[in-house]
Amino acid sequence: MKLIILTLFASISTFAASPMKVECKTARENFIVKIRDNNLTIDGRYPAQTTAQRTRDLGKGVEKIFYLSGEKHTIHISDKSKFNELNDFISIKSRRGHEVTFPLNCSNL
């Protein structure tokens, strides 16, 4: 019983101690996002740094929502251990409701 509890505690502390460190790019690399847990660095035409306002755990994946220049940005990564350009994307929604979605090519930092 003690061994089971010790193993469970070790696996939980290891999982909690590993923050997310990912770099995602659009196909033309005009939008590059570096995610370090809840801190995001955006490179490209308008370099900026921000913090995710909301993070939604999707089991294997994650969704991070942040606002930049009045636009809502949603980064969706379907599987943090196996990135896929078909399932990973960034959606940018303007104040007027126009929405554009770009596929992302992500890799671990």
C-alpha positions as CSV (number, residue, x, y, z in Angstrom):
1,M,0.0,0.0,0.0
2,K,2.8,2.4,0.9
3,L,4.5,1.6,-2.5
4,I,1.3,2.5,-4.4
5,I,0.9,5.8,-2.5
6,L,4.6,6.7,-3.1
7,T,4.4,5.9,-6.8
8,L,1.2,7.9,-7.2
9,F,2.7,10.9,-5.4
10,A,5.9,10.8,-7.5
11,S,3.9,10.7,-10.7
12,I,1.7,13.6,-9.7
13,S,4.6,15.8,-8.7
14,T,6.5,15.0,-11.9
15,F,3.5,15.8,-14.0
16,A,2.8,19.1,-12.1
17,A,6.5,20.2,-12.3
18,S,6.7,20.0,-16.1
19,P,5.4,23.3,-17.6
20,M,4.4,23.5,-21.2
21,K,7.2,24.8,-23.5
22,V,6.1,24.9,-27.1
23,E,6.8,27.0,-30.2
24,C,4.1,27.2,-32.9
25,K,4.4,28.8,-36.4
26,T,2.0,29.5,-39.2
27,A,2.8,28.0,-42.6
28,R,4.5,31.2,-43.8
29,E,6.1,31.9,-40.4
30,N,4.6,35.3,-40.2
31,F,3.1,34.5,-36.8
32,I,5.3,32.7,-34.3
33,V,4.0,32.0,-30.7
34,K,6.3,30.7,-28.0
35,I,4.2,29.2,-25.1
36,R,5.9,28.8,-21.7
37,D,3.1,27.6,-19.4
38,N,0.8,30.6,-19.3
39,N,3.3,33.2,-20.8
40,L,3.1,33.8,-24.5
41,T,5.6,35.6,-26.7
42,I,4.5,36.6,-30.2
43,D,7.0,37.3,-32.9
44,G,6.3,38.6,-36.4
45,R,4.8,41.9,-37.6
46,Y,3.7,43.0,-34.1
47,P,6.0,41.5,-31.5
48,A,4.4,41.3,-28.1
49,Q,4.3,39.4,-24.8
50,T,1.1,38.5,-23.0
51,T,-0.4,36.0,-20.5
52,A,-3.1,33.5,-21.3
53,Q,-6.4,34.8,-19.8
54,R,-7.9,31.3,-20.0
55,T,-6.4,27.8,-20.3
56,R,-8.6,24.8,-21.0
57,D,-7.2,21.4,-20.4
58,L,-8.4,19.0,-23.1
59,G,-6.9,15.8,-21.6
60,K,-4.1,15.2,-24.2
61,G,-4.3,18.7,-25.5
62,V,-4.8,22.3,-24.4
63,E,-6.5,25.4,-25.5
64,K,-5.1,28.9,-24.6
65,I,-7.1,32.1,-25.0
66,F,-5.6,35.5,-24.9
67,Y,-6.4,39.0,-26.1
68,L,-4.0,41.1,-28.2
69,S,-4.9,44.5,-29.7
70,G,-8.5,44.0,-29.0
71,E,-8.6,40.7,-30.9
72,K,-9.4,37.3,-29.3
73,H,-6.7,34.7,-30.1
74,T,-7.4,31.0,-29.4
75,I,-4.6,28.5,-29.7
76,H,-5.8,24.9,-29.9
77,I,-3.3,22.0,-29.6
78,S,-5.0,18.7,-29.8
79,D,-2.2,16.5,-28.4
80,K,0.8,18.0,-26.5
81,S,2.9,14.8,-27.1
82,K,2.2,14.5,-30.8
83,F,1.7,17.8,-32.7
84,N,-0.3,17.7,-35.9
85,E,-0.7,20.6,-38.4
86,L,-4.2,19.3,-39.3
87,N,-5.5,19.5,-35.7
88,D,-3.4,22.3,-34.2
89,F,-4.5,25.9,-35.1
90,I,-4.8,29.5,-34.0
91,S,-8.1,31.3,-34.4
92,I,-8.2,35.1,-34.4
93,K,-11.5,36.9,-33.9
94,S,-11.8,40.7,-34.4
95,R,-14.0,43.0,-32.4
96,R,-16.5,43.0,-35.3
97,G,-16.8,39.3,-35.2
98,H,-14.7,38.4,-38.3
99,E,-12.7,35.2,-37.6
100,V,-9.6,33.8,-39.3
101,T,-8.1,30.4,-38.6
102,F,-4.6,29.3,-39.4
103,P,-3.0,25.9,-39.1
104,L,0.0,25.7,-36.7
105,N,3.2,23.8,-37.0
106,C,4.3,23.2,-33.3
107,S,7.4,21.8,-31.7
108,N,8.7,21.5,-28.2
109,L,11.3,24.1,-27.0
